[in-house]
Amino acid sequence: MNEPVVRAVLDASAMLSYAREHIHVGELLLEFGDEGSAAAVPAVTLLEAHARVGNDELATVRLDMLGRLPTTVVLELGRHEARLASLVAPLVKGDLAKTHAVWAALRYRAYFVTAEPAIVPSIIDRSNVVVIPRHDA
């Protein structure tokens, strides 16, 4: 089976939005399903999202589910990817979760989905940033 085309990369804030049952990321994933594409869930960024939800069991379950949806692809970080992604780390002040997400967006020429647009690094073209509301509709 062929890998779906990665159209977007979720940062930790987008994953947290999904974990909190906000509708915005889910709507985006439905659109990707209609066109046969997917959103990337970088593994290191997913780790950050899990750390941020702490002991919230429902949010943890939703994050686990996020990585198993047919419209998402979890991006592992092997030695080759780690070497390439490390070049981005200085540009995001060493934030490893953001490093993996930014590197993935650049690698796939994908949209960068975030609820925190003020902290998107300048190496991401603003026209490729999809801003989702911090709160549910």
Summary of the structure (lengths in Angstrom):
residues: 137
radius of gyration: 13.8
end to end distance: 36.0
largest distance: 40.1
contacts: 427
relative contact order: 0.22
helix: 53%
strand: 17%
